[in-house]
Structure formats: structure tokens, C-alpha cells
Amino acid sequence: MDNYTAPAEALKGKVILVTGAGDGIGRCAALTYARYGATVILLGKTVKKLEAVYDEIVAAGGAEPAIVPLDLKGATASHYKDMATTIEREFGKLDGILHNAGLLGVLSPFEHINLASWQDIMQINVTGAMLMTQALMPVLKKAPAASVVFTSSGVGRTGRAYWGPYAVSKFATEGLMQVMADEYAGSSIRVNCINPGATRTAMRAKAYPGEDPMSLKTPEDLMWLYLYLMTDASIAENGKSLDAQPK
């Protein structure tokens, strides 16, 4: 599986939703999925960024993507249900979800954790992902083999000082993935986590402002695993937390 190489049309005919598709890993994953034949649904809060990714996919000859402007911070269960209805009407099924959108917040000592910030991080990283997946389950069930991928972190496996709400949200993400994977084991839906590791993104730069970004892997370097979990090659993978940068 390490450095999996996908056949040219490995995702042909598949419909894949990517959250946080405007930049960083989400943008790269959306472009990659489109390059391998998928129709990509681009979800994010900044329309201009989504439109740029849309244009790039079309210019490269990919299937025309769809754009869903949505801020997970303020989205409610009814927003997700409406989105699911639209996806079912337009595409008939959903083959995959990459939950890539996330909020880091401010790194601070435990005694200084701000409640409003804590709630925003939980809303975007955990509650929003849960509500969205819950609403999309009927559309995922219409696909022959659907893949749900959550984004984890090393601090979601071993807690780290000052990472407070973000780390706790990633522990919750791992738990959500495990519960779903066990519940849907043996069905047409598989559920896994990816830990991207240290990657050259804006979120990483915010967490480690003194770090040399050129010392880090790029999102493109990690795409082998993001591709693998969306192709039929990974049908047997379920309930796993995988590292995009294995040590």
C-alpha cells in the first residue's frame, strides 16, 4: 500500500465530496481525484477559492465539478439534509467523502482555553463532520462501495501540551471513525482516518511559525494515500487510522 500508484482512470464514474477544497490538502485532493476520473463536489466557505479549483479542474479536462459554498461553523442539520437531497438529485449516489476541513484555533495553556474557540473547533472538526456524514448516509448507500475518510492528527492519538481543543477534537474524530467503521462493517461503506503528518500548508505554518516550510512534504507528496482510500483497491480497509507519512 505504501506509495500506492493508481491506474489512470481509477476513479472514473465516482462522485466524491471534498470539504475544505479551496486550498491546501483539500484543493490538492480535489484536483487529484478529478485527474483520475472522479466528478468532484467542492465544499468550502470561500467561493472565490472554490471557483479557482473548479476552473483548474475544467482546464485540465476533468469532469465538471460542483461547488457547495458552506461554512461548517454555522451550518445546521437542515443545511446538510438539503445538500444530501441536491447531491442525490444531481448525481444519484455519492462514492466518497473526504472530511478535510478543519479549524486549528489558538495553541494555548489548558488554563487559558477560551470556551467560544473550543466550541467553534468542536463544531467544525467534529459536530459538522458528524452531521454531514449522517445526512449523506442514504446517498452513500446508493454507491456500490463508498469510502468515508476523516482527517486525524498525531495529536489525536497522543495528546500534546498546549494543543487543547484541536487535539481533543482529533481524538473525537478517531472515535467517530471507529464507531462508524464498526457499525457499518460488512456493508458497502468503509470508514477510515488519514493522519497527513507535517505538511506544507497554511494551518501548519500557523501552528509552527518558525519552521522552514521547505523542509516539509507538500500536499502532492501525500496524495498516494488519499487516492488509495477512494479507489476500489481499498475496499477491504475499514476502521484504520493510516499515516500519509509512515515513519
C-alpha positions, 0 to 999 in steps of 0.5 A: 500500500505504501506509495500506492500508484493508481491506474489512470482512470481509477476513479472514473464514474465516482462522485466524491465530496471534498470539504475544505477544497479551496486550498491546501490538502483539500484543493490538492485532493480535489484536483487529484481525484478529478485527474483520475476520473472522479466528478468532484463536489467542492465544499468550502466557505470561500467561493472565490477559492472554490471557483479557482479549483473548479476552473483548474479542474475544467482546464485540465479536462476533468469532469465538471465539478460542483461547488457547495459554498458552506461554512461548517461553523454555522451550518445546521442539520437542515443545511446538510439534509438539503445538500444530501437531497441536491447531491442525490438529485444531481448525481444519484449516489455519492462514492466518497467523502473526504472530511478535510476541513478543519479549524486549528484555533489558538495553541494555548495553556489548558488554563487559558482555553477560551470556551467560544474557540473550543466550541467553534473547533468542536463544531467544525472538526467534529459536530459538522463532520458528524452531521454531514456524514449522517445526512449523506448516509442514504446517498452513500448507500446508493454507491456500490462501495463508498469510502468515508475518510476523516482527517486525524492528527498525531495529536489525536492519538497522543495528546500534546501540551498546549494543543487543547481543543484541536487535539481533543477534537482529533481524538473525537474524530478517531472515535467517530471513525471507529464507531462508524467503521464498526457499525457499518462493517460488512456493508458497502461503506468503509470508514477510515482516518488519514493522519497527513503528518507535517505538511506544507500548508497554511494551518501548519505554518500557523501552528509552527511559525518558525519552521522552514516550510521547505523542509516539509512534504507538500500536499502532492507528496501525500496524495498516494494515500488519499487516492488509495482510500477512494479507489476500489483497491481499498475496499477491504480497509475499514476502521484504520487510522493510516499515516500519509507519512509512515515513519 
